[in-house]
Amino acid sequence: MIELSPEEFTQRHRQYAAEGLIYPQTEGSPLLEFVAGGRVLYLLDRCGPYAARPGAARVIVNGMLSRWERSQSEQESLNVVGVSGLEGVGQVLERPRGGAPTVVVQARLKLVLNADQTLAGQVLDGLNPGDWIRFATEPLLHGFVITLPSR
């Protein structure tokens, strides 16, 4: 299980929030536009709707891994694929314990990436902080807003 609730997920992973600027979409859209690490990401707003205001914020960016491999490259990269998927190379910061198989990766910004059970053994077993991985995520990325801009 990836989360019990958005509040529980936010509490468990708040230290991995990325800093950037958020631009909520027009009313009726569940997406946040989040600018961080030189990239524009479209995130499903898991803490809203309509709570976020434009401006500086800390946001947990969460994605589901679709594939991964160890990387020989030690240079961070991050590319947006489609509307809300990612491909990149990053360094493992931490392997949080408890809950779903999770890895925190620094790839231009901090990302909290989960694996389903079929990838868990292949993906996460044996990964340690300091390792480098090449990865891709499924769309749709989720966003958990930690700090709201002042109103």
Helices and strands as residue ranges (DSSP letters): H 6-13, G 14-16, E 18-24, E 31-36, E 39-45, E 55-70, E 77-81, E 85-94, E 102-106, E 110-114, H 117-123, E 132-137, E 142-147
